[in-house]
Amino acid sequence: MFWLQTAIFTIVILCLSWWAGKRSRQRHAGFIVPICLILFGLVLLIVSLFIGRWEGMALSLSSVSIVLSSIICLIIVTGIQFFKKDDPS
């Protein structure tokens, strides 16, 4: 279940990053979505420590999945931007 959740989050974050990159004319606009979701996942992880019990464990598992998928997407988006040809226009 964890890997399925991570795969779904990865696909959603990649789509959101692509959409943010296409919508804005700035070259690095696609980096904002994964970075914000990494921070969101880390905040959720800290909050899950205060909740405790089974609900906190489920929330921490989801937050780790969000952080992991965001890191994967950040690596993919960075690789695409690195190997993408710069258009002079």
PDB file of N, CA, C and O in Angstrom:
ATOM      1  N   MET A   1       0.817  -1.193   0.000  1.00  0.00           N
ATOM      2  CA  MET A   1       0.000   0.000   0.000  1.00  0.00           C
ATOM      3  C   MET A   1       0.868   1.267   0.000  1.00  0.00           C
ATOM      4  O   MET A   1       0.530   2.264  -0.638  1.00  0.00           O
ATOM      5  N   PHE A   2       1.990   1.209   0.726  1.00  0.00           N
ATOM      6  CA  PHE A   2       2.878   2.364   0.801  1.00  0.00           C
ATOM      7  C   PHE A   2       3.442   2.713  -0.572  1.00  0.00           C
ATOM      8  O   PHE A   2       3.477   3.885  -0.947  1.00  0.00           O
ATOM      9  N   TRP A   3       3.882   1.710  -1.323  1.00  0.00           N
ATOM     10  CA  TRP A   3       4.486   1.973  -2.622  1.00  0.00           C
ATOM     11  C   TRP A   3       3.451   2.440  -3.640  1.00  0.00           C
ATOM     12  O   TRP A   3       3.763   3.249  -4.513  1.00  0.00           O
ATOM     13  N   LEU A   4       2.237   1.942  -3.536  1.00  0.00           N
ATOM     14  CA  LEU A   4       1.165   2.413  -4.415  1.00  0.00           C
ATOM     15  C   LEU A   4       0.854   3.883  -4.137  1.00  0.00           C
ATOM     16  O   LEU A   4       0.680   4.679  -5.060  1.00  0.00           O
ATOM     17  N   GLN A   5       0.787   4.224  -2.860  1.00  0.00           N
ATOM     18  CA  GLN A   5       0.527   5.602  -2.470  1.00  0.00           C
ATOM     19  C   GLN A   5       1.666   6.512  -2.949  1.00  0.00           C
ATOM     20  O   GLN A   5       1.413   7.614  -3.437  1.00  0.00           O
ATOM     21  N   THR A   6       2.889   6.065  -2.815  1.00  0.00           N
ATOM     22  CA  THR A   6       4.042   6.849  -3.270  1.00  0.00           C
ATOM     23  C   THR A   6       4.024   7.019  -4.788  1.00  0.00           C
ATOM     24  O   THR A   6       4.329   8.100  -5.291  1.00  0.00           O
ATOM     25  N   ALA A   7       3.672   5.971  -5.515  1.00  0.00           N
ATOM     26  CA  ALA A   7       3.605   6.065  -6.975  1.00  0.00           C
ATOM     27  C   ALA A   7       2.515   7.040  -7.414  1.00  0.00           C
ATOM     28  O   ALA A   7       2.725   7.820  -8.343  1.00  0.00           O
ATOM     29  N   ILE A   8       1.370   7.004  -6.768  1.00  0.00           N
ATOM     30  CA  ILE A   8       0.280   7.927  -7.114  1.00  0.00           C
ATOM     31  C   ILE A   8       0.686   9.365  -6.802  1.00  0.00           C
ATOM     32  O   ILE A   8       0.447  10.266  -7.606  1.00  0.00           O
ATOM     33  N   PHE A   9       1.303   9.584  -5.633  1.00  0.00           N
ATOM     34  CA  PHE A   9       1.778  10.929  -5.299  1.00  0.00           C
ATOM     35  C   PHE A   9       2.834  11.410  -6.293  1.00  0.00           C
ATOM     36  O   PHE A   9       2.857  12.589  -6.649  1.00  0.00           O
ATOM     37  N   THR A  10       3.704  10.514  -6.741  1.00  0.00           N
ATOM     38  CA  THR A  10       4.738  10.886  -7.704  1.00  0.00           C
ATOM     39  C   THR A  10       4.124  11.334  -9.021  1.00  0.00           C
ATOM     40  O   THR A  10       4.550  12.337  -9.593  1.00  0.00           O
ATOM     41  N   ILE A  11       3.148  10.615  -9.497  1.00  0.00           N
ATOM     42  CA  ILE A  11       2.489  10.980 -10.759  1.00  0.00           C
ATOM     43  C   ILE A  11       1.757  12.317 -10.621  1.00  0.00           C
ATOM     44  O   ILE A  11       1.816  13.155 -11.520  1.00  0.00           O
ATOM     45  N   VAL A  12       1.075  12.511  -9.505  1.00  0.00           N
ATOM     46  CA  VAL A  12       0.348  13.770  -9.290  1.00  0.00           C
ATOM     47  C   VAL A  12       1.320  14.946  -9.191  1.00  0.00           C
ATOM     48  O   VAL A  12       1.073  16.005  -9.767  1.00  0.00           O
ATOM     49  N   ILE A  13       2.416  14.766  -8.467  1.00  0.00           N
ATOM     50  CA  ILE A  13       3.380  15.856  -8.311  1.00  0.00           C
ATOM     51  C   ILE A  13       4.075  16.162  -9.630  1.00  0.00           C
ATOM     52  O   ILE A  13       4.332  17.326  -9.938  1.00  0.00           O
ATOM     53  N   LEU A  14       4.383  15.134 -10.412  1.00  0.00           N
ATOM     54  CA  LEU A  14       4.976  15.384 -11.731  1.00  0.00           C
ATOM     55  C   LEU A  14       4.024  16.161 -12.632  1.00  0.00           C
ATOM     56  O   LEU A  14       4.447  17.066 -13.351  1.00  0.00           O
ATOM     57  N   CYS A  15       2.750  15.813 -12.595  1.00  0.00           N
ATOM     58  CA  CYS A  15       1.765  16.548 -13.403  1.00  0.00           C
ATOM     59  C   CYS A  15       1.639  17.998 -12.939  1.00  0.00           C
ATOM     60  O   CYS A  15       1.558  18.910 -13.761  1.00  0.00           O
ATOM     61  N   LEU A  16       1.622  18.207 -11.629  1.00  0.00           N
ATOM     62  CA  LEU A  16       1.532  19.576 -11.104  1.00  0.00           C
ATOM     63  C   LEU A  16       2.784  20.382 -11.436  1.00  0.00           C
ATOM     64  O   LEU A  16       2.689  21.570 -11.745  1.00  0.00           O
ATOM     65  N   SER A  17       3.942  19.758 -11.376  1.00  0.00           N
ATOM     66  CA  SER A  17       5.187  20.451 -11.719  1.00  0.00           C
ATOM     67  C   SER A  17       5.224  20.807 -13.195  1.00  0.00           C
ATOM     68  O   SER A  17       5.650  21.899 -13.570  1.00  0.00           O
ATOM     69  N   TRP A  18       4.773  19.875 -14.031  1.00  0.00           N
ATOM     70  CA  TRP A  18       4.720  20.147 -15.462  1.00  0.00           C
ATOM     71  C   TRP A  18       3.758  21.295 -15.753  1.00  0.00           C
ATOM     72  O   TRP A  18       4.053  22.174 -16.563  1.00  0.00           O
ATOM     73  N   TRP A  19       2.605  21.279 -15.084  1.00  0.00           N
ATOM     74  CA  TRP A  19       1.615  22.336 -15.286  1.00  0.00           C
ATOM     75  C   TRP A  19       2.152  23.690 -14.823  1.00  0.00           C
ATOM     76  O   TRP A  19       1.943  24.704 -15.489  1.00  0.00           O
ATOM     77  N   ALA A  20       2.845  23.707 -13.681  1.00  0.00           N
ATOM     78  CA  ALA A  20       3.415  24.961 -13.182  1.00  0.00           C
ATOM     79  C   ALA A  20       4.519  25.460 -14.100  1.00  0.00           C
ATOM     80  O   ALA A  20       4.664  26.667 -14.291  1.00  0.00           O
ATOM     81  N   GLY A  21       5.299  24.549 -14.669  1.00  0.00           N
ATOM     82  CA  GLY A  21       6.354  24.946 -15.593  1.00  0.00           C
ATOM     83  C   GLY A  21       5.813  25.468 -16.909  1.00  0.00           C
ATOM     84  O   GLY A  21       6.385  26.391 -17.489  1.00  0.00           O
ATOM     85  N   LYS A  22       4.720  24.891 -17.390  1.00  0.00           N
ATOM     86  CA  LYS A  22       4.120  25.360 -18.640  1.00  0.00           C
ATOM     87  C   LYS A  22       3.367  26.664 -18.459  1.00  0.00           C
ATOM     88  O   LYS A  22       3.290  27.483 -19.375  1.00  0.00           O
ATOM     89  N   ARG A  23       2.811  26.851 -17.267  1.00  0.00           N
ATOM     90  CA  ARG A  23       2.003  28.045 -17.034  1.00  0.00           C
ATOM     91  C   ARG A  23       2.876  29.295 -16.888  1.00  0.00           C
ATOM     92  O   ARG A  23       2.509  30.372 -17.357  1.00  0.00           O
ATOM     93  N   SER A  24       4.011  29.149 -16.248  1.00  0.00           N
ATOM     94  CA  SER A  24       4.899  30.281 -16.020  1.00  0.00           C
ATOM     95  C   SER A  24       6.006  30.304 -17.072  1.00  0.00           C
ATOM     96  O   SER A  24       6.435  29.258 -17.557  1.00  0.00           O
ATOM     97  N   ARG A  25       6.451  31.475 -17.409  1.00  0.00           N
ATOM     98  CA  ARG A  25       7.520  31.608 -18.396  1.00  0.00           C
ATOM     99  C   ARG A  25       8.903  31.405 -17.760  1.00  0.00           C
ATOM    100  O   ARG A  25       9.895  31.252 -18.473  1.00  0.00           O
ATOM    101  N   GLN A  26       8.970  31.405 -16.437  1.00  0.00           N
ATOM    102  CA  GLN A  26      10.258  31.223 -15.776  1.00  0.00           C
ATOM    103  C   GLN A  26      10.717  29.783 -15.913  1.00  0.00           C
ATOM    104  O   GLN A  26       9.907  28.856 -15.896  1.00  0.00           O
ATOM    105  N   ARG A  27      12.002  29.610 -16.046  1.00  0.00           N
ATOM    106  CA  ARG A  27      12.560  28.295 -16.310  1.00  0.00           C
ATOM    107  C   ARG A  27      12.419  27.347 -15.123  1.00  0.00           C
ATOM    108  O   ARG A  27      12.214  26.148 -15.310  1.00  0.00           O
ATOM    109  N   HIS A  28      12.523  27.864 -13.925  1.00  0.00           N
ATOM    110  CA  HIS A  28      12.548  27.019 -12.737  1.00  0.00           C
ATOM    111  C   HIS A  28      11.217  26.992 -11.986  1.00  0.00           C
ATOM    112  O   HIS A  28      11.197  26.700 -10.790  1.00  0.00           O
ATOM    113  N   ALA A  29      10.137  27.281 -12.643  1.00  0.00           N
ATOM    114  CA  ALA A  29       8.837  27.296 -11.979  1.00  0.00           C
ATOM    115  C   ALA A  29       8.374  25.894 -11.583  1.00  0.00           C
ATOM    116  O   ALA A  29       7.585  25.754 -10.648  1.00  0.00           O
ATOM    117  N   GLY A  30       8.842  24.867 -12.265  1.00  0.00           N
ATOM    118  CA  GLY A  30       8.451  23.504 -11.947  1.00  0.00           C
ATOM    119  C   GLY A  30       9.070  22.971 -10.676  1.00  0.00           C
ATOM    120  O   GLY A  30       8.642  21.935 -10.169  1.00  0.00           O
ATOM    121  N   PHE A  31      10.081  23.666 -10.144  1.00  0.00           N
ATOM    122  CA  PHE A  31      10.723  23.238  -8.901  1.00  0.00           C
ATOM    123  C   PHE A  31       9.920  23.616  -7.665  1.00  0.00           C
ATOM    124  O   PHE A  31      10.114  23.035  -6.598  1.00  0.00           O
ATOM    125  N   ILE A  32       9.032  24.573  -7.798  1.00  0.00           N
ATOM    126  CA  ILE A  32       8.324  25.102  -6.628  1.00  0.00           C
ATOM    127  C   ILE A  32       7.398  24.056  -6.020  1.00  0.00           C
ATOM    128  O   ILE A  32       7.329  23.936  -4.796  1.00  0.00           O
ATOM    129  N   VAL A  33       6.696  23.307  -6.838  1.00  0.00           N
ATOM    130  CA  VAL A  33       5.729  22.325  -6.341  1.00  0.00           C
ATOM    131  C   VAL A  33       6.403  21.227  -5.517  1.00  0.00           C
ATOM    132  O   VAL A  33       5.945  20.961  -4.405  1.00  0.00           O
ATOM    133  N   PRO A  34       7.468  20.571  -6.001  1.00  0.00           N
ATOM    134  CA  PRO A  34       8.087  19.530  -5.167  1.00  0.00           C
ATOM    135  C   PRO A  34       8.713  20.070  -3.889  1.00  0.00           C
ATOM    136  O   PRO A  34       8.670  19.408  -2.852  1.00  0.00           O
ATOM    137  N   ILE A  35       9.295  21.263  -3.951  1.00  0.00           N
ATOM    138  CA  ILE A  35       9.911  21.832  -2.750  1.00  0.00           C
ATOM    139  C   ILE A  35       8.854  22.160  -1.708  1.00  0.00           C
ATOM    140  O   ILE A  35       9.050  21.895  -0.521  1.00  0.00           O
ATOM    141  N   CYS A  36       7.739  22.732  -2.137  1.00  0.00           N
ATOM    142  CA  CYS A  36       6.654  23.038  -1.190  1.00  0.00           C
ATOM    143  C   CYS A  36       6.065  21.763  -0.592  1.00  0.00           C
ATOM    144  O   CYS A  36       5.715  21.734   0.588  1.00  0.00           O
ATOM    145  N   LEU A  37       5.954  20.716  -1.394  1.00  0.00           N
ATOM    146  CA  LEU A  37       5.403  19.466  -0.870  1.00  0.00           C
ATOM    147  C   LEU A  37       6.386  18.734   0.044  1.00  0.00           C
ATOM    148  O   LEU A  37       5.960  18.001   0.937  1.00  0.00           O
ATOM    149  N   ILE A  38       7.685  18.916  -0.160  1.00  0.00           N
ATOM    150  CA  ILE A  38       8.657  18.375   0.786  1.00  0.00           C
ATOM    151  C   ILE A  38       8.485  19.046   2.143  1.00  0.00           C
ATOM    152  O   ILE A  38       8.470  18.380   3.178  1.00  0.00           O
ATOM    153  N   LEU A  39       8.355  20.369   2.129  1.00  0.00           N
ATOM    154  CA  LEU A  39       8.150  21.092   3.385  1.00  0.00           C
ATOM    155  C   LEU A  39       6.827  20.708   4.046  1.00  0.00           C
ATOM    156  O   LEU A  39       6.761  20.559   5.266  1.00  0.00           O
ATOM    157  N   PHE A  40       5.782  20.548   3.247  1.00  0.00           N
ATOM    158  CA  PHE A  40       4.485  20.135   3.770  1.00  0.00           C
ATOM    159  C   PHE A  40       4.564  18.743   4.404  1.00  0.00           C
ATOM    160  O   PHE A  40       3.989  18.511   5.467  1.00  0.00           O
ATOM    161  N   GLY A  41       5.266  17.832   3.759  1.00  0.00           N
ATOM    162  CA  GLY A  41       5.419  16.482   4.291  1.00  0.00           C
ATOM    163  C   GLY A  41       6.211  16.461   5.589  1.00  0.00           C
ATOM    164  O   GLY A  41       5.898  15.691   6.497  1.00  0.00           O
ATOM    165  N   LEU A  42       7.238  17.303   5.682  1.00  0.00           N
ATOM    166  CA  LEU A  42       8.008  17.378   6.916  1.00  0.00           C
ATOM    167  C   LEU A  42       7.185  17.956   8.059  1.00  0.00           C
ATOM    168  O   LEU A  42       7.304  17.510   9.201  1.00  0.00           O
ATOM    169  N   VAL A  43       6.348  18.948   7.754  1.00  0.00           N
ATOM    170  CA  VAL A  43       5.451  19.496   8.790  1.00  0.00           C
ATOM    171  C   VAL A  43       4.451  18.437   9.241  1.00  0.00           C
ATOM    172  O   VAL A  43       4.170  18.317  10.433  1.00  0.00           O
ATOM    173  N   LEU A  44       3.915  17.669   8.297  1.00  0.00           N
ATOM    174  CA  LEU A  44       3.001  16.583   8.657  1.00  0.00           C
ATOM    175  C   LEU A  44       3.686  15.526   9.516  1.00  0.00           C
ATOM    176  O   LEU A  44       3.072  14.963  10.422  1.00  0.00           O
ATOM    177  N   LEU A  45       4.945  15.259   9.232  1.00  0.00           N
ATOM    178  CA  LEU A  45       5.688  14.288  10.032  1.00  0.00           C
ATOM    179  C   LEU A  45       5.853  14.775  11.467  1.00  0.00           C
ATOM    180  O   LEU A  45       5.718  13.992  12.407  1.00  0.00           O
ATOM    181  N   ILE A  46       6.140  16.039  11.639  1.00  0.00           N
ATOM    182  CA  ILE A  46       6.264  16.598  12.987  1.00  0.00           C
ATOM    183  C   ILE A  46       4.922  16.589  13.700  1.00  0.00           C
ATOM    184  O   ILE A  46       4.857  16.277  14.889  1.00  0.00           O
ATOM    185  N   VAL A  47       3.855  16.925  12.995  1.00  0.00           N
ATOM    186  CA  VAL A  47       2.513  16.918  13.587  1.00  0.00           C
ATOM    187  C   VAL A  47       2.114  15.499  13.983  1.00  0.00           C
ATOM    188  O   VAL A  47       1.456  15.306  15.006  1.00  0.00           O
ATOM    189  N   SER A  48       2.502  14.512  13.193  1.00  0.00           N
ATOM    190  CA  SER A  48       2.131  13.127  13.504  1.00  0.00           C
ATOM    191  C   SER A  48       2.779  12.643  14.795  1.00  0.00           C
ATOM    192  O   SER A  48       2.252  11.748  15.457  1.00  0.00           O
ATOM    193  N   LEU A  49       3.908  13.222  15.152  1.00  0.00           N
ATOM    194  CA  LEU A  49       4.542  12.858  16.418  1.00  0.00           C
ATOM    195  C   LEU A  49       3.708  13.311  17.608  1.00  0.00           C
ATOM    196  O   LEU A  49       3.700  12.653  18.648  1.00  0.00           O
ATOM    197  N   PHE A  50       3.010  14.427  17.463  1.00  0.00           N
ATOM    198  CA  PHE A  50       2.174  14.931  18.546  1.00  0.00           C
ATOM    199  C   PHE A  50       0.820  14.238  18.617  1.00  0.00           C
ATOM    200  O   PHE A  50       0.202  14.196  19.680  1.00  0.00           O
ATOM    201  N   ILE A  51       0.354  13.695  17.498  1.00  0.00           N
ATOM    202  CA  ILE A  51      -0.944  13.008  17.493  1.00  0.00           C
ATOM    203  C   ILE A  51      -0.829  11.659  18.177  1.00  0.00           C
ATOM    204  O   ILE A  51      -1.639  11.321  19.040  1.00  0.00           O
ATOM    205  N   GLY A  52       0.173  10.893  17.793  1.00  0.00           N
ATOM    206  CA  GLY A  52       0.412   9.601  18.434  1.00  0.00           C
ATOM    207  C   GLY A  52      -0.596   8.535  18.043  1.00  0.00           C
ATOM    208  O   GLY A  52      -1.463   8.754  17.198  1.00  0.00           O
ATOM    209  N   ARG A  53      -0.465   7.380  18.672  1.00  0.00           N
ATOM    210  CA  ARG A  53      -1.299   6.198  18.464  1.00  0.00           C
ATOM    211  C   ARG A  53      -1.334   5.780  16.998  1.00  0.00           C
ATOM    212  O   ARG A  53      -0.410   6.071  16.239  1.00  0.00           O
ATOM    213  N   TRP A  54      -2.402   5.098  16.609  1.00  0.00           N
ATOM    214  CA  TRP A  54      -2.514   4.579  15.236  1.00  0.00           C
ATOM    215  C   TRP A  54      -2.726   5.692  14.225  1.00  0.00           C
ATOM    216  O   TRP A  54      -2.244   5.606  13.096  1.00  0.00           O
ATOM    217  N   GLU A  55      -3.443   6.737  14.622  1.00  0.00           N
ATOM    218  CA  GLU A  55      -3.680   7.844  13.685  1.00  0.00           C
ATOM    219  C   GLU A  55      -2.374   8.559  13.360  1.00  0.00           C
ATOM    220  O   GLU A  55      -2.139   8.952  12.217  1.00  0.00           O
ATOM    221  N   GLY A  56      -1.536   8.722  14.364  1.00  0.00           N
ATOM    222  CA  GLY A  56      -0.239   9.354  14.135  1.00  0.00           C
ATOM    223  C   GLY A  56       0.671   8.501  13.269  1.00  0.00           C
ATOM    224  O   GLY A  56       1.433   9.019  12.452  1.00  0.00           O
ATOM    225  N   MET A  57       0.585   7.183  13.455  1.00  0.00           N
ATOM    226  CA  MET A  57       1.399   6.298  12.621  1.00  0.00           C
ATOM    227  C   MET A  57       0.954   6.343  11.169  1.00  0.00           C
ATOM    228  O   MET A  57       1.787   6.342  10.262  1.00  0.00           O
ATOM    229  N   ALA A  58      -0.355   6.382  10.941  1.00  0.00           N
ATOM    230  CA  ALA A  58      -0.869   6.461   9.569  1.00  0.00           C
ATOM    231  C   ALA A  58      -0.493   7.800   8.935  1.00  0.00           C
ATOM    232  O   ALA A  58      -0.135   7.857   7.758  1.00  0.00           O
ATOM    233  N   LEU A  59      -0.575   8.867   9.715  1.00  0.00           N
ATOM    234  CA  LEU A  59      -0.212  10.187   9.198  1.00  0.00           C
ATOM    235  C   LEU A  59       1.282  10.263   8.903  1.00  0.00           C
ATOM    236  O   LEU A  59       1.690  10.872   7.914  1.00  0.00           O
ATOM    237  N   SER A  60       2.090   9.655   9.746  1.00  0.00           N
ATOM    238  CA  SER A  60       3.533   9.672   9.491  1.00  0.00           C
ATOM    239  C   SER A  60       3.887   8.846   8.254  1.00  0.00           C
ATOM    240  O   SER A  60       4.796   9.210   7.507  1.00  0.00           O
ATOM    241  N   LEU A  61       3.187   7.754   8.036  1.00  0.00           N
ATOM    242  CA  LEU A  61       3.421   6.951   6.835  1.00  0.00           C
ATOM    243  C   LEU A  61       3.056   7.737   5.583  1.00  0.00           C
ATOM    244  O   LEU A  61       3.776   7.689   4.585  1.00  0.00           O
ATOM    245  N   SER A  62       1.947   8.457   5.631  1.00  0.00           N
ATOM    246  CA  SER A  62       1.549   9.285   4.484  1.00  0.00           C
ATOM    247  C   SER A  62       2.532  10.433   4.263  1.00  0.00           C
ATOM    248  O   SER A  62       2.849  10.768   3.122  1.00  0.00           O
ATOM    249  N   SER A  63       3.014  11.033   5.349  1.00  0.00           N
ATOM    250  CA  SER A  63       3.956  12.142   5.196  1.00  0.00           C
ATOM    251  C   SER A  63       5.297  11.664   4.651  1.00  0.00           C
ATOM    252  O   SER A  63       5.920  12.365   3.854  1.00  0.00           O
ATOM    253  N   VAL A  64       5.749  10.494   5.063  1.00  0.00           N
ATOM    254  CA  VAL A  64       6.981   9.936   4.503  1.00  0.00           C
ATOM    255  C   VAL A  64       6.788   9.631   3.019  1.00  0.00           C
ATOM    256  O   VAL A  64       7.707   9.820   2.223  1.00  0.00           O
ATOM    257  N   SER A  65       5.610   9.166   2.649  1.00  0.00           N
ATOM    258  CA  SER A  65       5.314   8.898   1.244  1.00  0.00           C
ATOM    259  C   SER A  65       5.324  10.192   0.437  1.00  0.00           C
ATOM    260  O   SER A  65       5.830  10.211  -0.685  1.00  0.00           O
ATOM    261  N   ILE A  66       4.778  11.265   0.984  1.00  0.00           N
ATOM    262  CA  ILE A  66       4.776  12.561   0.296  1.00  0.00           C
ATOM    263  C   ILE A  66       6.195  13.082   0.127  1.00  0.00           C
ATOM    264  O   ILE A  66       6.560  13.566  -0.944  1.00  0.00           O
ATOM    265  N   VAL A  67       6.994  12.983   1.182  1.00  0.00           N
ATOM    266  CA  VAL A  67       8.376  13.465   1.102  1.00  0.00           C
ATOM    267  C   VAL A  67       9.183  12.648   0.095  1.00  0.00           C
ATOM    268  O   VAL A  67       9.934  13.206  -0.705  1.00  0.00           O
ATOM    269  N   LEU A  68       9.027  11.341   0.139  1.00  0.00           N
ATOM    270  CA  LEU A  68       9.762  10.476  -0.782  1.00  0.00           C
ATOM    271  C   LEU A  68       9.377  10.741  -2.235  1.00  0.00           C
ATOM    272  O   LEU A  68      10.248  10.837  -3.100  1.00  0.00           O
ATOM    273  N   SER A  69       8.089  10.858  -2.506  1.00  0.00           N
ATOM    274  CA  SER A  69       7.658  11.122  -3.879  1.00  0.00           C
ATOM    275  C   SER A  69       8.063  12.520  -4.335  1.00  0.00           C
ATOM    276  O   SER A  69       8.346  12.720  -5.517  1.00  0.00           O
ATOM    277  N   SER A  70       8.096  13.478  -3.435  1.00  0.00           N
ATOM    278  CA  SER A  70       8.536  14.825  -3.802  1.00  0.00           C
ATOM    279  C   SER A  70      10.020  14.858  -4.129  1.00  0.00           C
ATOM    280  O   SER A  70      10.441  15.563  -5.046  1.00  0.00           O
ATOM    281  N   ILE A  71      10.813  14.100  -3.383  1.00  0.00           N
ATOM    282  CA  ILE A  71      12.246  14.032  -3.672  1.00  0.00           C
ATOM    283  C   ILE A  71      12.480  13.360  -5.014  1.00  0.00           C
ATOM    284  O   ILE A  71      13.319  13.807  -5.796  1.00  0.00           O
ATOM    285  N   ILE A  72      11.743  12.287  -5.284  1.00  0.00           N
ATOM    286  CA  ILE A  72      11.858  11.614  -6.584  1.00  0.00           C
ATOM    287  C   ILE A  72      11.486  12.569  -7.711  1.00  0.00           C
ATOM    288  O   ILE A  72      12.177  12.627  -8.728  1.00  0.00           O
ATOM    289  N   CYS A  73      10.405  13.313  -7.540  1.00  0.00           N
ATOM    290  CA  CYS A  73       9.977  14.258  -8.573  1.00  0.00           C
ATOM    291  C   CYS A  73      10.969  15.396  -8.743  1.00  0.00           C
ATOM    292  O   CYS A  73      11.197  15.856  -9.862  1.00  0.00           O
ATOM    293  N   LEU A  74      11.558  15.854  -7.650  1.00  0.00           N
ATOM    294  CA  LEU A  74      12.546  16.915  -7.743  1.00  0.00           C
ATOM    295  C   LEU A  74      13.773  16.444  -8.518  1.00  0.00           C
ATOM    296  O   LEU A  74      14.347  17.208  -9.294  1.00  0.00           O
ATOM    297  N   ILE A  75      14.175  15.202  -8.313  1.00  0.00           N
ATOM    298  CA  ILE A  75      15.301  14.647  -9.069  1.00  0.00           C
ATOM    299  C   ILE A  75      14.940  14.535 -10.548  1.00  0.00           C
ATOM    300  O   ILE A  75      15.757  14.856 -11.410  1.00  0.00           O
ATOM    301  N   ILE A  76      13.727  14.082 -10.845  1.00  0.00           N
ATOM    302  CA  ILE A  76      13.295  13.942 -12.240  1.00  0.00           C
ATOM    303  C   ILE A  76      13.207  15.304 -12.921  1.00  0.00           C
ATOM    304  O   ILE A  76      13.690  15.467 -14.042  1.00  0.00           O
ATOM    305  N   VAL A  77      12.599  16.279 -12.260  1.00  0.00           N
ATOM    306  CA  VAL A  77      12.445  17.611 -12.856  1.00  0.00           C
ATOM    307  C   VAL A  77      13.810  18.267 -13.043  1.00  0.00           C
ATOM    308  O   VAL A  77      14.044  18.931 -14.052  1.00  0.00           O
ATOM    309  N   THR A  78      14.708  18.086 -12.081  1.00  0.00           N
ATOM    310  CA  THR A  78      16.051  18.644 -12.208  1.00  0.00           C
ATOM    311  C   THR A  78      16.794  17.999 -13.381  1.00  0.00           C
ATOM    312  O   THR A  78      17.471  18.691 -14.141  1.00  0.00           O
ATOM    313  N   GLY A  79      16.668  16.687 -13.530  1.00  0.00           N
ATOM    314  CA  GLY A  79      17.306  16.006 -14.654  1.00  0.00           C
ATOM    315  C   GLY A  79      16.756  16.453 -15.989  1.00  0.00           C
ATOM    316  O   GLY A  79      17.508  16.625 -16.947  1.00  0.00           O
ATOM    317  N   ILE A  80      15.457  16.640 -16.059  1.00  0.00           N
ATOM    318  CA  ILE A  80      14.848  17.113 -17.314  1.00  0.00           C
ATOM    319  C   ILE A  80      15.326  18.515 -17.639  1.00  0.00           C
ATOM    320  O   ILE A  80      15.645  18.809 -18.791  1.00  0.00           O
ATOM    321  N   GLN A  81      15.379  19.392 -16.629  1.00  0.00           N
ATOM    322  CA  GLN A  81      15.843  20.759 -16.872  1.00  0.00           C
ATOM    323  C   GLN A  81      17.319  20.790 -17.245  1.00  0.00           C
ATOM    324  O   GLN A  81      17.742  21.636 -18.033  1.00  0.00           O
ATOM    325  N   PHE A  82      18.110  19.869 -16.684  1.00  0.00           N
ATOM    326  CA  PHE A  82      19.538  19.841 -16.981  1.00  0.00           C
ATOM    327  C   PHE A  82      19.809  19.392 -18.410  1.00  0.00           C
ATOM    328  O   PHE A  82      20.681  19.941 -19.083  1.00  0.00           O
ATOM    329  N   PHE A  83      19.062  18.395 -18.871  1.00  0.00           N
ATOM    330  CA  PHE A  83      19.312  17.858 -20.202  1.00  0.00           C
ATOM    331  C   PHE A  83      18.487  18.541 -21.294  1.00  0.00           C
ATOM    332  O   PHE A  83      18.666  18.255 -22.478  1.00  0.00           O
ATOM    333  N   LYS A  84      17.606  19.423 -20.908  1.00  0.00           N
ATOM    334  CA  LYS A  84      16.777  20.115 -21.885  1.00  0.00           C
ATOM    335  C   LYS A  84      17.596  21.187 -22.595  1.00  0.00           C
ATOM    336  O   LYS A  84      18.376  21.908 -21.972  1.00  0.00           O
ATOM    337  N   LYS A  85      17.409  21.277 -23.884  1.00  0.00           N
ATOM    338  CA  LYS A  85      18.147  22.283 -24.643  1.00  0.00           C
ATOM    339  C   LYS A  85      17.573  23.662 -24.363  1.00  0.00           C
ATOM    340  O   LYS A  85      16.362  23.844 -24.240  1.00  0.00           O
ATOM    341  N   ASP A  86      18.471  24.620 -24.267  1.00  0.00           N
ATOM    342  CA  ASP A  86      18.037  25.997 -24.065  1.00  0.00           C
ATOM    343  C   ASP A  86      17.666  26.614 -25.410  1.00  0.00           C
ATOM    344  O   ASP A  86      18.468  26.650 -26.343  1.00  0.00           O
ATOM    345  N   ASP A  87      16.436  27.095 -25.478  1.00  0.00           N
ATOM    346  CA  ASP A  87      15.979  27.765 -26.685  1.00  0.00           C
ATOM    347  C   ASP A  87      16.325  29.244 -26.578  1.00  0.00           C
ATOM    348  O   ASP A  87      16.062  29.864 -25.547  1.00  0.00           O
ATOM    349  N   PRO A  88      16.907  29.815 -27.616  1.00  0.00           N
ATOM    350  CA  PRO A  88      17.288  31.240 -27.543  1.00  0.00           C
ATOM    351  C   PRO A  88      16.087  32.182 -27.549  1.00  0.00           C
ATOM    352  O   PRO A  88      16.231  33.360 -27.222  1.00  0.00           O
ATOM    353  N   SER A  89      14.910  31.686 -27.913  1.00  0.00           N
ATOM    354  CA  SER A  89      13.749  32.579 -27.983  1.00  0.00           C
ATOM    355  C   SER A  89      13.117  32.791 -26.650  1.00  0.00           C
ATOM    356  O   SER A  89      12.130  33.518 -26.543  1.00  0.00           O
TER     357      SER A  89
END
